[in-house]
Amino acid sequence: MNAPEALKPVLEFKNHDLVDDTAKPGVRYEKRPARKPDGSVVAGLYNAWITLDNPAQYNSYTTDMVKGVILALRAASNARDVNCIVFTGAGDKAFCTGGNTKEYAEYYAGQPQEYRQYLRLFNDMVTALLVADKPVICRVNGMRIGGGQEIGMACDFSVAQDLARFGQAGPKHGSAPIGGATDFLPLMVGAERAMAACVLCEPFSAHKAYQMGILTDVVPALKVDGRFVANPLVETQRQFDEFGRNVYGEAKTGAAAKEAKALLASGTVDLSMLDEKVEELCAKILLTFPECTLKTIEELRKPKLETWNRNKEGSRAWLSLNMMTEARAGFTAFNDGTKDDREADFVSLRQQLAAGTSWLDGLHDSIQPKARR
């Protein structure tokens, strides 16, 4: 039904956007028609979709992409006809795996002053998510790792397909997860689980993420013989319900893992159920008072925002200086190493530091994967 004639706008609206053109390489911004819970389209209202579009590099964000996300979030916040913001990635392999390690290794490594400027943009992206004037839903279409996990946790809601994996990667690749993980995870999952996730860098399933409390919902994405099947790689603690969802999941091992991989290979990935769940959430939000909803969200964001604001500048300074030592080594190893050998030699690094070796004495080169070949 069209809007009544009496509701035609009487104001000549001002433009509050920072720029006229928000387009940046690697980020897509589009408005899709809003729908009611029964699926019917609502005339004149939309949900804004912001998509990280760099699937060849698992939707890792480049400097330009960070700018694009900031501008898109601002545009969606200002759009009077937008109900919700959906933040997602292209394809079905990854939502986001964090900063673009190729750009990090080839430009920012060894350049702390340049990385410091980049981190101003990164901090602004996280802040833009935490202060958006619309509810932000993270549509987790695949891996949410490292910085991708951090920007995902800055969103208000997260809905995932159950083949997705989650986790941090900082201490394995020369960084610390202080772009949001050390701020948000203790609030969301408790100190002990946050410690394990951030320090050990072991990825975990969408089902475990749901049980930990960092997902609103999880749905299956694997289709075998025309039917949705829950992630076969995951062991569960109770029976799946009719949609394949479960509270908890750990990776299968041994013969069970081999059988699960065969089942996975026999199917196809279908994100239609994920899209339905995202649309369902958007529709539920549509049927609320917009300002009351936003105020509620702003209050619930406060613990994350307060912790983030308290730490972000100190984190930016440390991360910048770390580009001279461990970050330079870690990102170079990941960028230059082979598919199966992308980590620095941690044992050699610790041995050499214990013996008093300086980073200026060739330490960086000696711990690279190529030094082992």
C-alpha positions as CSV (number, residue, x, y, z in Angstrom):
1,M,0.0,0.0,0.0
2,N,1.4,3.4,-0.9
3,A,1.9,6.1,1.7
4,P,-1.2,8.3,2.2
5,E,-1.2,11.6,0.4
6,A,-1.2,13.4,3.8
7,L,2.2,11.9,4.6
8,K,4.0,13.5,1.6
9,P,7.1,15.4,2.9
10,V,6.6,19.0,3.8
11,L,10.3,19.7,4.5
12,E,13.0,20.4,1.9
13,F,15.6,18.0,3.4
14,K,19.2,19.1,4.0
15,N,22.0,16.7,3.0
16,H,24.1,15.7,6.0
17,D,26.4,13.3,4.2
18,L,30.1,14.1,4.3
19,V,30.6,13.5,0.6
20,D,28.3,13.3,-2.4
21,D,29.8,10.0,-3.7
22,T,30.4,7.3,-1.1
23,A,31.7,4.8,-3.6
24,K,35.1,3.2,-2.9
25,P,36.8,0.2,-4.5
26,G,35.9,-3.0,-2.7
27,V,32.8,-1.9,-1.0
28,R,29.2,-2.1,-2.3
29,Y,26.4,0.0,-0.9
30,E,22.8,-0.6,-1.9
31,K,19.3,-0.2,-0.6
32,R,17.0,-3.2,-0.7
33,P,13.2,-2.9,-0.1
34,A,12.2,-3.4,3.5
35,R,9.7,-6.2,4.1
36,K,7.1,-7.0,6.7
37,P,7.2,-10.3,8.6
38,D,4.8,-11.8,6.0
39,G,7.3,-11.0,3.3
40,S,5.4,-8.2,1.7
41,V,7.4,-5.2,0.4
42,V,6.9,-1.9,2.2
43,A,6.7,1.0,-0.2
44,G,9.3,3.7,0.4
45,L,11.4,1.9,3.1
46,Y,14.6,0.0,2.7
47,N,17.4,-1.9,4.4
48,A,20.9,-0.7,3.5
49,W,23.4,-3.4,2.6
50,I,27.1,-2.7,2.9
51,T,29.1,-5.5,1.3
52,L,32.9,-6.0,1.6
53,D,33.6,-7.0,-2.0
54,N,37.1,-8.5,-2.1
55,P,36.4,-12.3,-2.2
56,A,39.7,-13.2,-3.9
57,Q,41.4,-12.1,-0.6
58,Y,38.6,-13.4,1.7
59,N,37.1,-9.9,1.9
60,S,40.1,-8.5,3.8
61,Y,39.8,-4.7,4.0
62,T,42.3,-2.4,2.2
63,T,42.7,1.2,3.1
64,D,40.2,2.3,0.5
65,M,37.7,-0.3,1.7
66,V,37.9,1.0,5.3
67,K,37.1,4.5,3.9
68,G,34.2,3.0,1.9
69,V,32.7,1.3,5.0
70,I,32.9,4.6,7.0
71,L,31.2,6.5,4.2
72,A,28.5,3.9,3.6
73,L,27.7,3.7,7.3
74,R,27.3,7.5,7.4
75,A,25.1,7.4,4.3
76,A,22.9,4.7,5.8
77,S,22.7,6.5,9.1
78,N,21.5,9.6,7.4
79,A,19.1,7.9,5.0
80,R,15.6,8.7,6.3
81,D,14.1,5.8,4.5
82,V,16.5,3.1,5.9
83,N,15.2,0.7,8.6
84,C,18.4,-1.4,9.2
85,I,22.0,-1.7,8.1
86,V,23.1,-5.2,6.9
87,F,26.9,-5.5,7.0
88,T,28.2,-8.5,5.1
89,G,30.8,-9.9,2.7
90,A,30.7,-11.1,-0.9
91,G,30.5,-14.8,-1.7
92,D,30.2,-17.7,0.7
93,K,33.8,-18.2,2.0
94,A,34.3,-15.2,4.2
95,F,32.6,-12.3,5.8
96,C,36.0,-10.7,6.5
97,T,39.4,-12.0,7.6
98,G,40.7,-8.6,8.8
99,G,43.2,-6.2,7.3
100,N,44.6,-6.9,3.9
101,T,47.9,-8.7,4.8
102,K,49.4,-8.0,1.3
103,E,48.9,-4.3,1.8
104,Y,50.2,-4.6,5.4
105,A,53.4,-6.5,4.3
106,E,54.2,-4.5,1.2
107,Y,53.4,-1.0,2.4
108,Y,52.8,-0.6,6.1
109,A,55.5,-3.0,7.4
110,G,58.4,-1.0,8.8
111,Q,56.4,2.3,8.4
112,P,54.9,3.0,11.8
113,Q,53.9,6.6,10.9
114,E,52.0,5.4,7.9
115,Y,50.3,2.6,9.8
116,R,49.4,5.1,12.5
117,Q,47.4,7.1,9.9
118,Y,45.8,3.9,8.6
119,L,44.8,3.0,12.1
120,R,43.0,6.3,12.5
121,L,40.8,5.1,9.6
122,F,40.4,1.7,11.2
123,N,39.4,3.2,14.5
124,D,36.9,5.5,12.8
125,M,35.4,2.4,11.1
126,V,34.8,0.6,14.4
127,T,33.4,3.8,16.0
128,A,31.1,4.3,13.0
129,L,29.7,0.8,13.6
130,L,29.2,1.5,17.3
131,V,27.5,4.9,16.8
132,A,25.5,4.2,13.6
133,D,22.0,5.8,13.7
134,K,20.4,2.5,12.6
135,P,20.6,-1.0,14.0
136,V,23.5,-2.9,12.4
137,I,23.2,-6.6,11.6
138,C,26.3,-8.6,10.7
139,R,25.4,-11.1,8.1
140,V,28.1,-13.7,8.6
141,N,28.3,-15.4,5.2
142,G,31.6,-17.1,5.9
143,M,34.8,-16.8,8.0
144,R,34.9,-14.0,10.6
145,I,38.5,-14.0,11.6
146,G,40.9,-11.4,13.1
147,G,39.9,-7.9,12.3
148,G,36.8,-9.3,10.7
149,Q,35.8,-10.8,14.0
150,E,36.4,-7.4,15.6
151,I,34.3,-5.4,13.2
152,G,31.6,-8.1,13.4
153,M,31.4,-7.8,17.2
154,A,31.0,-4.0,16.9
155,C,27.7,-4.7,15.2
156,D,24.4,-4.9,17.2
157,F,23.3,-8.3,15.9
158,S,25.1,-11.2,14.1
159,V,23.4,-14.0,12.1
160,A,25.7,-16.7,10.7
161,Q,25.6,-19.6,8.4
162,D,26.9,-22.6,10.3
163,L,29.9,-23.4,8.0
164,A,31.5,-20.1,9.1
165,R,34.4,-20.1,11.5
166,F,35.3,-17.5,14.1
167,G,38.4,-16.4,15.9
168,Q,41.4,-14.1,16.4
169,A,44.8,-14.4,14.8
170,G,46.9,-11.5,16.2
171,P,49.6,-13.3,18.3
172,K,50.1,-15.8,15.5
173,H,50.7,-13.2,12.8
174,G,52.6,-10.4,14.7
175,S,49.8,-8.4,16.2
176,A,47.5,-8.1,19.2
177,P,43.7,-8.3,18.9
178,I,43.3,-4.8,20.2
179,G,41.2,-3.5,17.4
180,G,38.1,-4.5,19.4
181,A,38.5,-8.1,20.5
182,T,40.1,-7.4,23.8
183,D,37.5,-4.7,24.4
184,F,34.4,-6.6,23.3
185,L,35.0,-10.3,24.0
186,P,35.3,-10.1,27.8
187,L,32.0,-8.2,27.9
188,M,30.3,-10.7,25.6
189,V,31.7,-14.1,26.7
190,G,33.5,-13.6,30.0
191,A,37.2,-13.2,30.8
192,E,38.3,-16.9,30.6
193,R,36.8,-17.6,27.2
194,A,38.0,-14.2,25.9
195,M,41.6,-15.1,27.1
196,A,41.5,-18.4,25.3
197,A,40.1,-16.9,22.0
198,C,42.5,-14.0,21.9
199,V,45.7,-15.7,23.0
200,L,45.5,-19.2,21.5
201,C,44.1,-18.0,18.2
202,E,42.2,-21.3,17.7
203,P,39.2,-20.9,15.3
204,F,35.8,-22.1,16.5
205,S,32.5,-23.1,14.9
206,A,29.4,-20.9,14.4
207,H,27.6,-23.3,16.8
208,K,30.2,-22.6,19.5
209,A,30.0,-18.9,18.7
210,Y,26.2,-19.1,19.3
211,Q,26.7,-20.9,22.6
212,M,29.3,-18.4,23.7
213,G,26.8,-15.5,23.1
214,I,28.3,-13.7,20.1
215,L,25.6,-14.6,17.6
216,T,21.9,-13.9,17.6
217,D,21.2,-16.9,15.4
218,V,22.8,-19.6,13.3
219,V,21.4,-21.4,10.3
220,P,22.6,-24.2,8.0
221,A,24.1,-23.5,4.6
222,L,25.1,-26.9,3.3
223,K,22.6,-28.5,0.9
224,V,22.8,-32.2,0.1
225,D,20.3,-33.8,-2.2
226,G,18.1,-30.8,-2.0
227,R,18.0,-30.7,1.8
228,F,19.7,-28.4,4.2
229,V,22.2,-30.3,6.4
230,A,23.9,-29.0,9.6
231,N,27.6,-28.5,9.4
232,P,28.9,-32.1,9.3
233,L,32.3,-31.2,10.6
234,V,30.9,-30.3,14.0
235,E,30.3,-32.5,16.9
236,T,27.2,-31.5,19.0
237,Q,26.1,-31.9,22.5
238,R,22.4,-32.4,21.7
239,Q,20.2,-33.1,18.7
240,F,19.9,-30.5,16.0
241,D,16.4,-29.0,15.7
242,E,14.5,-29.1,12.4
243,F,16.6,-26.2,11.0
244,G,19.9,-27.8,11.8
245,R,20.7,-25.4,14.6
246,N,22.5,-26.4,17.8
247,V,23.9,-24.8,20.9
248,Y,27.4,-26.1,20.8
249,G,29.9,-27.5,18.3
250,E,33.5,-28.7,18.2
251,A,35.4,-30.1,15.3
252,K,35.2,-33.8,14.5
253,T,38.3,-35.9,14.4
254,G,39.6,-39.1,12.9
255,A,37.2,-41.3,10.9
256,A,34.3,-39.0,11.7
257,A,36.1,-36.0,10.3
258,K,36.9,-37.9,7.1
259,E,33.3,-38.9,6.7
260,A,32.1,-35.4,7.4
261,K,34.5,-33.9,4.8
262,A,33.1,-36.3,2.2
263,L,29.6,-35.2,3.0
264,L,30.6,-31.6,2.8
265,A,32.2,-32.2,-0.6
266,S,29.0,-33.8,-1.9
267,G,26.9,-30.8,-1.2
268,T,26.6,-27.1,-2.2
269,V,26.6,-24.0,-0.2
270,D,23.2,-22.2,-0.2
271,L,22.8,-18.9,1.7
272,S,19.1,-18.6,1.2
273,M,18.2,-19.6,4.7
274,L,20.8,-17.0,6.0
275,D,19.1,-14.3,3.9
276,E,15.7,-15.4,5.2
277,K,16.9,-15.1,8.8
278,V,18.4,-11.7,8.2
279,E,15.2,-10.4,6.5
280,E,13.2,-11.8,9.4
281,L,15.3,-9.9,11.9
282,C,15.0,-6.7,9.8
283,A,11.2,-7.2,9.7
284,K,11.0,-7.5,13.4
285,I,12.9,-4.3,13.9
286,L,10.6,-2.6,11.3
287,L,7.6,-3.2,13.6
288,T,9.0,-1.0,16.4
289,F,9.1,2.7,17.2
290,P,12.3,3.9,15.4
291,E,13.6,6.4,18.0
292,C,12.7,4.1,20.9
293,T,14.6,1.3,19.2
294,L,17.6,3.4,18.5
295,K,17.7,4.7,22.1
296,T,17.5,1.1,23.4
297,I,20.4,0.1,21.1
298,E,22.5,3.1,22.1
299,E,22.1,2.2,25.8
300,L,23.0,-1.4,25.1
301,R,26.1,-0.3,23.1
302,K,27.5,1.7,26.0
303,P,29.7,-1.0,27.6
304,K,31.3,-1.8,24.2
305,L,31.6,1.9,23.3
306,E,33.0,3.0,26.6
307,T,35.7,0.3,26.7
308,W,36.6,1.0,23.0
309,N,36.9,4.7,23.6
310,R,39.1,4.2,26.7
311,N,41.6,2.0,24.8
312,K,41.6,2.8,21.1
313,E,44.2,5.6,21.1
314,G,46.7,3.6,23.2
315,S,46.1,0.6,21.0
316,R,46.7,2.7,17.9
317,A,50.0,3.9,19.2
318,W,51.2,0.4,20.2
319,L,50.1,-1.2,16.9
320,S,51.9,1.4,14.9
321,L,55.3,0.9,16.7
322,N,54.9,-2.8,16.6
323,M,55.1,-2.5,12.8
324,M,58.9,-2.2,13.3
325,T,59.3,-5.6,14.9
326,E,56.8,-8.5,15.3
327,A,54.1,-7.1,13.0
328,R,56.6,-6.6,10.3
329,A,57.9,-10.2,10.7
330,G,54.4,-11.7,11.0
331,F,52.8,-10.0,8.1
332,T,55.8,-10.6,5.9
333,A,55.7,-14.3,6.8
334,F,52.0,-14.6,6.0
335,N,52.4,-12.7,2.7
336,D,55.6,-14.3,1.4
337,G,55.2,-17.8,2.8
338,T,53.6,-20.8,1.1
339,K,50.0,-21.9,1.7
340,D,51.1,-24.4,4.3
341,D,53.9,-22.3,5.9
342,R,52.9,-18.7,6.7
343,E,54.1,-18.3,10.3
344,A,57.3,-17.0,11.7
345,D,59.6,-19.3,13.6
346,F,58.3,-18.5,17.1
347,V,60.8,-20.8,18.9
348,S,63.8,-19.3,17.1
349,L,62.5,-15.8,17.8
350,R,62.2,-16.5,21.5
351,Q,65.6,-18.2,21.7
352,Q,67.3,-15.3,19.9
353,L,65.6,-12.6,22.1
354,A,66.6,-14.6,25.2
355,A,70.2,-14.5,24.0
356,G,70.1,-10.8,23.5
357,T,69.8,-10.7,19.7
358,S,68.6,-7.3,18.4
359,W,65.9,-6.8,15.8
360,L,68.5,-4.8,13.9
361,D,70.8,-7.8,13.6
362,G,68.9,-9.7,10.9
363,L,66.5,-11.2,13.3
364,H,63.5,-10.5,11.0
365,D,65.0,-12.4,8.1
366,S,66.1,-15.4,10.2
367,I,62.6,-16.2,11.4
368,Q,60.9,-16.1,8.0
369,P,59.4,-19.2,6.5
370,K,61.9,-19.0,3.6
371,A,64.7,-19.4,6.2
372,R,63.4,-22.9,6.9
373,R,63.5,-24.0,3.3
